[in-house]
């Protein structure tokens, strides 16, 4: 972070003028990155790997996946390869196997949680250097398809990608142990809501679905 403003308060209410565009985008990226790591906290090594959907979605695999997005879109795209963040599954000799097996969406048995988290943190640090040193209008080339994009567009892409997977992580974490919340500093969940309130809420949502099921076509 470039200042001490809490991640949960992206735009301080005391601002008179709009925040600098790059700083605004960067704050959103830092927020959703933090959400991804927060969703791992307090779980066992087995639970962060546990597939919770039919398609195998799991928390540690999501972090592994977005690590490559950081090094790609906010690194190699601008001719700034993250040489100290080696992702073996994307080495040329392993790329096809990774694509065929979904190998970037789950951690292999020999890839510890600490290892994946450290890679992600270092990938983010490298991306932060790119963001700090280039103008938003700087142009790069996406390595895997040759698309020309600006740093602004790369930031929007990475925020979108990370946010999408943070939403997946929200649901997966709730399925594992019931923990909910949208962000560490501001969970966006009413702290007054007790179990009885949630049960009532769930019943109301279920009743709405049942009514729709019975409605004439």
Beta strands, then each sheet from edge to edge (+ up, - down):
strand 1: 139-141
strand 2: 148-150
sheet 1: 1+ 2-
end
